[in-house]
Amino acid sequence: MKFIAGLLLFLLSVSAFAQESRMKMPAEGPVSLLAAYPFGYEMRYERGNSGDLEARQPQNFSIGYHRNRYSLLVEYANFTDTTGNSTSSIERRHQDMTVWGRYNALSGKEGGMRGVIYFGAGVGGYEEEVITRFMTDSRSDKTGMKVMGGLSAGLELFILSTSQFGVTVGMEGRALMGSDFDPNPTLGAVLRAGLVVPL
């Protein structure tokens, strides 16, 4: 929870700094970028069996299209959580896919670098499978696809080279909502790194 609070404070301070310095930044021309994010480190804080918040670390992959002040991002995430022992265990498999729309509240360009501070909203679906094992017996229960949504805020830096390829790094705080989420909303954060191609 301290990590989320620290991330939000960092985003607010960067936003304030960008607000003060945006008059110094040159005006941007139209920007159109295609990005792939194969490296995503995500943390979600869910309530565990003890009632305390526990961190989940989903594998996170996404692709995005960025055009001027707007971005569209398609994201897939999954994780497995197992409790118990070799005799009796419960395995929970979670996967979700979300489409995020983002608006760049502030942006600036300096040479081959472009930085943005954005706000976003997402909608998608998630599915969970719970596998209960006791000795040699096992039982599988699936929830089926359910609707989820989310709100996000973050910053991203694009570094473009003269070879028409580049890299991007960013971090994002988010709140995810779903009927089975506990707590609801579930707070989390994502650190992304990827490759960029200008269009």
N, C-alpha and C positions, 0 to 999 in steps of 0.2 A: 504494500500500500504506500510505503514511503517512496518507492520508485515512481509510482504514478504521480504522487504529489510533486516530486522533484521534476518530473517531465513536464507537468502542467506549468509549474513556475518558470521553467526554462523557456517554454513556448511563449508565455506571456512576456517575459523579458526580451526575447528576440523580436516579438511583435512590436513592443514599445520602441526598441532601437530602430527597427525598420521604418516605423512611422516617422521618427525624427529625421532619418537620413534619406527618405525616398525622394526628396526634392533634389538631392545631389545625383541621383541615378539617371542615366540617359533613358529617354523614351525607347520602348521596345517596338520593333516591327513585328509582323505576324510570325508566330512560332508554331510549328507543327512537328511533333516528335512521336516516335513509336518506341516503347520501352518494354523490356522483358526483365523480370525480377526473379531469377532462380535462387537467390540467396535472401531469405527472409527469416529473421529471428523474432518470434512472437512470444509474448507472455500474456496469459489470461489468469485472472484470480477468481476461482470458484470456491464454494463452500464444501469442505470435505466432510467425511463421516463424523469427525469430532466436533463439527460446528465452526472450526476455524477456517480462514481463507487459505487456500493452497494454490500454488502456481502450477499452471499447465503450460507446456511448451509445444504448441502445434508446429508441424512442418507447414511452411507457408510459401506458396508460389503464386505469382501474378503477372499479368501483362497489362499494359496501359497505353492509351492514346491521349496525348496532350495537345491541345489546340488553344493558343492564346491564353485566356483566363480560365478555361474549362478543361477538365480531364475526365476520362472514363477508364475505370480499372476493373478487371475481372480477376477475382482472387479465389484460390482453392486452399483449404487448410484441413489438416487431420491430425488426430492424436489418439493414443491408446493409454488407458489408465487401468492398472491391475492392482488388486488388493487380495490378500490371503496368502496361502502357502501351497506346497505341492499337493496337499490332500484336498483342500477346499479353497477355491478362489473365485473371484468375480472379475471379469475383464470387460471394460467398457471401451468401445470403439466409436469415435466421433469423427464425422466429416461434414464439411459445409462448403458451399460455393456462394459468393456474394458479388454483386455488381455495385461498385461505388461510383458516385458522381461527385466531383470535387470542383470547388470554386477557389481560384487564387485570389485571396484578399489583397496580398502584396506581392510584387515581383520586381526583380531588378536584374540587369545584365551588365557584366563587366568583362570585356574581351570574349573568351570562349566559355565563360561561366555564366550560368543563369540560376538564380535562387528564387524560390517561391515559398510563401506561407499560405496555407490553404485550410479550408473547412470542407467537410464532406458528409454525405449521407449515403447509406447503402441498404440494399434489400436483396434477399436471397433465400436459400433453404438449407436445412441441416437434417442429418439422419444419424441415429445412434443405434448400435447393436450391443446388447448385454449378453455375455456368455458366462453362464454359471457352471462351474465344474465341481464335482464331488467324487473323489476316488476316480473311477473310470467312466462315470456318467457325466454328460454335459448337456446343457440346454441353451438354445439361442433365442433371444427375443429382439425384434427390430421395431423401432418406433414408426418407420415410414418417414417420408419427407415432410418436414414442418417448416413454416415460414419464420424467418429471422430478419432483423433489421439492425441498423447501427448508425452512430454519429461519430465523427472523427475530426481531429485537428492535427496539423503537422507542418513540417518544413522539409523541403527537398532541394538538393543542389545537383544541377546538370553540368557536367564538364564535357564540352564538345571539342574535338580536335579537327585539324584541317583535312583529315582523311575521311570525313563524313561519318565517323563513328565516335561514340563517347561513352561515358559511364555516368551513373547517377547513384547518389546515396541520400537516404532520408530517414526521418523518424516520425512516428505518429502515435498519439494517444487516442484511445477509442472507448466507446461504450457499446456493447452488443446486447440486443434484446431478443428473447425467445421464450416461448411458453414454459419450457422446462428448465430454463437457466436459473441458477441459484448462486449468488444474488441476481436479481433482474432489475436493472441492467448489470451485466458482467463487465468490469473494467479491465483494460489491458493496454498493451503497447506493442508496436511493431518497429523493428529496425530493418530497412531494406537496402539492398545494393543490386545494381543491375547494369544492363547494356542499353545504349540509346542509339537510334538511327534517325536523323532528321529526314523529314519527308518534303 
